[in-house]
């Protein structure tokens, strides 16, 4: 698709989507927080906000697709999309950096201090006499009781291989897109979506095993909270990435992309590769070490 009027900016018409997204997110977060704190109405508020958010995103991105297919975007708009996606992924990097930072602080500073290392001698003697820092741990008070961890070389390793393979299949699909081979794009992109779904299935199996057989839950002290915080949020990102790639498959099937104009596909691919890299760090620092 050509890029008309490359020296002019495209100014979109007024849209209700931003305010709709704000209300949806507010409802979603209030509902989620209330649900976690045991309020009965929180569950329904959460799912109401989720449904509102899904509807808003569908409406908003449909508008963007229509504008793109109408030829209203030029190279300046394309550049702004790329910068926006770069900054979005950077914000996600900081998001996971905070979570990995919490894990690092708990393991390297908080637990050793409670165990009496360094300046924590009196803290250990007065509050947790006899506690020896170790990892994995539910903390000195054994919040949630005894639990077992998930071996790194079982399902986590399988999921690692699945995500690495999906990165390869997605790269092949991208090269096929550049070669304008739509059939090959559909094949390899569809395989990538399938691998994402298999990853999510195994992640769900792992959670069920942890809760029902290992007594490893979100309430299992500092280990349980950091484990499910990191793996859970990563799983949400895999789900989002799988949805994005599914939409790209549908748009490719409808002929929305060309070899020269397919940034929607590229943006989804960038996001998926980011999710792959995060999992490698997660596999190493959560499961192996």
C-alpha positions in Angstrom: 0.0 0.0 0.0 1.4 3.4 -0.9 2.1 6.1 1.7 0.3 9.2 0.5 1.2 12.8 1.4 4.4 11.8 3.2 4.9 15.5 4.3 1.7 15.8 6.1 0.4 14.4 9.4 -2.8 12.4 9.6 -5.2 13.8 12.3 -7.8 11.1 13.3 -11.4 12.0 13.9 -12.6 12.2 17.5 -13.1 8.8 19.1 -14.9 7.5 22.2 -12.4 4.7 22.5 -9.9 6.3 24.9 -12.5 7.2 27.6 -14.2 3.8 27.1 -10.8 2.1 27.7 -10.2 4.2 30.8 -13.6 3.2 32.3 -13.1 -0.4 31.4 -9.6 -0.5 33.0 -10.9 1.2 36.1 -13.7 -1.3 36.5 -11.3 -4.2 35.7 -8.7 -3.2 38.3 -11.3 -2.3 41.1 -13.0 -5.6 40.5 -9.7 -7.6 40.5 -8.5 -6.0 43.7 -11.9 -6.5 45.4 -12.0 -10.1 44.3 -8.6 -10.8 45.7 -9.7 -9.3 49.0 -12.7 -11.6 49.3 -15.5 -9.2 48.3 -18.2 -11.1 46.5 -19.0 -8.4 43.9 -15.4 -8.1 42.9 -15.5 -11.2 40.7 -18.4 -9.8 38.7 -16.9 -6.4 38.4 -13.7 -7.9 37.2 -15.3 -9.9 34.4 -17.6 -6.9 33.5 -14.5 -4.7 33.1 -12.7 -7.5 31.2 -15.6 -7.8 28.7 -15.8 -4.0 28.4 -12.0 -3.8 27.7 -12.2 -6.6 25.1 -15.1 -4.8 23.3 -13.3 -1.4 23.5 -10.1 -2.9 22.0 -12.0 -4.6 19.2 -13.7 -1.3 18.4 -10.6 0.8 18.6 -8.3 -1.5 16.6 -11.1 -1.9 14.0 -11.0 1.8 13.5 -7.3 1.7 13.0 -7.5 -1.1 10.5 -10.2 0.7 8.5 -8.1 3.9 8.4 -5.0 1.9 7.3 -6.9 0.1 4.5 -8.4 3.4 3.4 -4.8 4.6 2.7 -5.0 7.4 5.3 -1.6 6.6 6.9 1.7 7.9 5.5 5.3 7.2 6.5 5.2 9.7 9.3 2.2 7.8 10.8 4.1 4.5 10.3 7.1 6.0 12.1 4.9 7.1 15.0 3.4 3.6 15.3 6.9 2.1 15.4 8.1 4.5 18.1 4.9 3.9 20.1 5.5 0.1 19.9 9.1 0.5 20.9 8.2 2.6 24.0 5.4 0.1 24.8 7.8 -2.8 24.8 10.3 -0.7 26.9 7.5 -0.1 29.5 7.0 -3.9 29.6 10.7 -4.4 30.1 10.5 -2.1 33.1 7.4 -3.9 34.3 9.2 -7.3 34.4 12.4 -5.6 35.7 10.4 -4.6 38.8 9.2 -8.2 39.3 12.7 -9.7 38.8 14.0 -7.0 41.1 11.5 -8.1 43.9 12.7 -11.7 43.5 16.4 -10.6 43.7 15.8 -8.4 46.7 13.9 -11.2 48.6 16.6 -13.8 47.9 19.7 -11.7 48.3 18.8 -9.2 51.0 15.5 -9.8 52.8 15.7 -13.5 53.7 19.5 -13.4 54.6 18.8 -10.3 56.9 15.9 -12.1 58.6 18.3 -15.1 59.0 20.8 -13.0 60.9 23.3 -12.1 58.3 25.0 -8.7 58.3 23.0 -6.1 60.4 20.2 -8.6 60.9 21.7 -10.3 63.9 19.4 -8.8 66.5 16.4 -9.1 64.2 17.0 -12.8 63.9 17.6 -13.2 67.7 14.6 -11.2 68.8 12.0 -12.0 66.1 13.0 -15.2 64.4 15.4 -17.0 66.7 16.7 -20.2 65.0 15.6 -19.2 61.5 18.2 -20.0 58.8 17.7 -18.3 55.5 17.2 -20.6 52.5 15.6 -20.7 49.1 13.0 -21.7 48.2 11.3 -20.5 51.4 7.9 -19.5 52.6 9.6 -17.1 55.0 10.5 -17.5 58.7 6.8 -17.9 59.7 6.2 -20.6 57.0 3.2 -18.8 55.6 1.1 -21.3 53.7 2.8 -24.3 55.1 5.3 -26.7 53.6 5.4 -27.0 49.8 7.4 -28.6 47.0 8.8 -26.7 44.0 8.3 -27.6 40.3 11.4 -29.2 38.8 13.0 -27.1 36.1 13.6 -30.0 33.8 10.0 -31.1 33.4 7.2 -29.0 32.0 9.2 -25.7 32.3 11.9 -27.1 30.0 9.3 -28.3 27.6 7.7 -24.8 27.6 11.0 -23.3 27.0 11.6 -25.4 23.9 8.0 -24.6 22.7 8.6 -20.8 23.0 12.0 -21.0 21.3 10.5 -23.0 18.5 7.6 -20.5 18.1 10.2 -17.7 17.7 11.7 -19.6 14.8 8.4 -20.3 13.1 7.4 -16.6 13.5 10.6 -15.5 11.9 10.0 -17.8 9.0 6.5 -16.3 8.6 8.0 -12.8 8.7 10.4 -13.7 5.9 7.6 -15.2 3.9 5.6 -11.9 4.4 8.5 -10.0 3.0 8.5 -12.3 0.0 4.8 -11.8 -0.5 4.2 -15.6 0.0 0.8 -15.4 1.8 0.3 -19.1 1.9 3.6 -19.6 3.7 2.8 -16.8 6.1 -0.5 -18.4 7.0 1.2 -21.8 7.5 4.0 -20.7 9.8 2.0 -18.0 11.6 -0.7 -20.5 12.3 1.9 -22.9 13.7 3.2 -20.1 15.9 -0.3 -19.5 17.3 -0.7 -23.3 17.9 2.6 -23.4 19.8 1.4 -20.4 22.0 -1.8 -22.3 22.8 0.2 -25.5 23.7 2.4 -23.4 26.0 -0.6 -22.0 27.8 -2.1 -25.5 28.2 1.1 -26.7 29.8 1.2 -23.7 32.0 -2.3 -24.3 33.2 -1.4 -28.0 33.9 1.6 -26.8 35.9 -0.5 -24.6 38.0 -3.1 -27.3 38.7 -0.2 -29.7 39.7 1.3 -27.0 42.0 -2.0 -26.3 43.8 -3.4 -29.8 44.1 -0.3 -31.9 44.7 2.6 -29.7 45.8 0.7 -27.3 48.1 2.5 -24.5 46.1 0.0 -21.6 46.0 -0.1 -17.9 45.8 -0.2 -17.9 49.6 3.0 -19.9 50.0 5.0 -17.1 51.4 7.5 -15.1 49.5 8.3 -18.0 47.1 4.7 -18.6 46.2 4.0 -14.9 45.6 7.1 -14.2 43.5 6.6 -17.5 41.5 3.0 -16.9 40.6 3.6 -13.2 40.1 6.3 -13.8 37.5 4.9 -16.9 35.8 1.3 -15.6 35.9 2.0 -12.2 34.4 4.2 -13.8 31.8 1.4 -16.2 31.0 -1.0 -13.3 30.5 1.5 -11.8 28.1 1.7 -15.0 26.2 -2.1 -15.1 26.0 -2.2 -11.5 24.7 0.6 -12.3 22.2 -1.3 -15.3 21.0 -4.4 -13.2 20.5 -2.4 -10.6 18.6 -0.9 -13.3 16.3 -4.3 -14.8 15.7 -5.6 -11.4 14.6 -2.6 -11.1 12.3 -3.4 -14.5 10.8 -7.0 -13.4 10.1 -5.8 -10.1 8.6 -3.2 -11.9 6.5 -6.0 -14.3 5.3 -8.1 -11.3 4.3 -5.1 -9.8 2.4 -4.6 -6.7 4.6 -0.8 -6.9 4.3 1.7 -6.5 1.5 5.5 -7.1 1.4 6.0 -3.4 1.8 3.3 -2.5 4.3 2.7 -4.9 7.2 3.7 -3.1 10.4 0.8 -4.6 12.3 2.4 -8.0 11.7 5.8 -6.7 12.7 4.5 -5.2 15.9 3.0 -8.5 17.0 6.2 -10.2 16.1 8.3 -7.8 18.2 6.0 -8.4 21.1 6.2 -12.2 20.8 10.0 -12.2 20.6 10.0 -10.0 23.8 7.8 -12.6 25.5 10.3 -15.3 24.4 13.3 -13.4 25.9 11.4 -12.8 29.2 10.7 -16.5 29.5 14.4 -17.4 29.2 15.2 -15.1 32.2 12.2 -16.5 34.1 13.2 -20.1 33.4 16.8 -19.4 34.6 16.1 -17.3 37.7 12.7 -18.9 38.9 13.0 -22.5 38.0 16.8 -23.3 37.7 18.6 -21.2 40.2 
